């Protein structure tokens, strides 16, 4: 253990020295240095300048902050500034990124006033009632099992607005159950089940969306699928594509790394440099529908003239 500790201390000191030499700051460094200048050794000039600059401060997603960040906010704007912390402990999922739920409770107990926002303007009545039932099926249900904590995380029932116009999904004229839970054996079954559900929603004419007293069929753009990783999203998208159902994935993939970008590059290379290999590569992309058999039987001169024209 002592050897591990020595190694960690040595590496950390080397990293810090390297950052100093190269004038580099990581995200954590900014927090630590600002905390030092505001809390540990208060720099009155800095603190006053920031107070003058920011007359009102709103800290959103406050449940994902940590002890140092809270002490910075409180040290800078805790008095003489309009300061709001906006957060929900139920959404605190970033403990791995140093988010500290106990800091949330500390702030909750130290602020002058607390306000609740328990009306959901984003969802239909059915889904709101279903979520309430899911998270709190009975009055004394400990939803988050925050056992032994001085401040338990309470689930407060959420209200729908009086004139909710978000509408609902109907099947045969009746509202569809807002939340259904299925159990599958493996990822392949899950992917097939998700695709089957999408196909059913789009293909069954009895599924109707009713919104602002207007009824219409379900469209692909009405459907969203959340996945755990890019592998699942690709599999589902490919499976839907085989049924001619369009889908768009939103992730951290770089545009230049996508299959579509690479295929477009092959086409542009063939247009720019009309060699046989470039043209064949362009024709074998998914953009043209050509196969190897088509390439073998090509009229090379005709295709070359086409690409020269492009």
C-alpha positions, 0 to 999 in steps of 0.5 A: 500500500505504501508503494502504491501511495508513493507511486500515486504521489510521484505521478501526481506531482510530475503531472502538476509540474508538467502542467505548470511548465506548459501553462495547461489547466484542466477543468478540475484545476480551474475549480481548485484554483478558484476555490483557493482564491475565493475560499482558502485565501480570499482574494478581495479584489477578485471576489469584488470584481465577480460580484460587480460583474454578476448581479444575479446568478442561476446555477442549473443542474445543481445536484451535479456539483461538488463541495468545492463548487458549492463553496465557491458559489457561496463564497462569491454570491452567498450574500448581496447577490441574487442567487438561485440553485436549481436542482433535483436530487433524484437526477444526481447521477454523476458521483463518478464525476465528484457530484456530491448529493450531501453537498446538495442537502447542505445547500438545501438547509442553508439557503433562505428560501426553497421553491418547488416546480412540480408541474410537468409541462412537457408530458401528457397526463397519462405519462405523468400519472404513470411516472407518479405510480411507478416512483411511488406506488404507495404512500410510504414507499422508499423510492430511492432507498436513501437509507440512514441518511438524515435527508432522505430523497423524497419523491413528490408527486408531479402535477399536469397543467390544467389544460394539458394539450400534449395529447396521447397515443390511442389504440382502437380509440382507447389510451395506450398504457403509458409505461410497459415493461418487457423482459428479454433474455439478451441484447438480440431479443431486445433489439428485435423487440424494439424494432417490432414495436416501432414497426407495429406503431407505424404499420397498425392503422389503429394507433392514433396520436390525438393532440389538440383535438386533431387525430393522425397516424404515428410518424417515425419522427414521433418515436425516440429510442434511448440506448446504452451504447452505440452498438445497440443504436447501430443494430436497431437503426440497421434493422429498421432500415431493412424495413425502410424505416428512416432513423437518425442516431444522435451520439458523439460519433464524429461526422468524418468517421461515419460510413456516409462520409467515407463513401462520399469521400470515395465519390469525390475522389473519383470525380477529382481523379478519374482513375479506374480504381477510384471510380470502381470504389465510388460505384461500390458504395451504398450510394449507387446500388452497384455490385461487383457483378455490375463492375465486371460488366461495366462499359468503362469508357462510358463510365469514365466520360460520366465521371469526367462530366461530373 
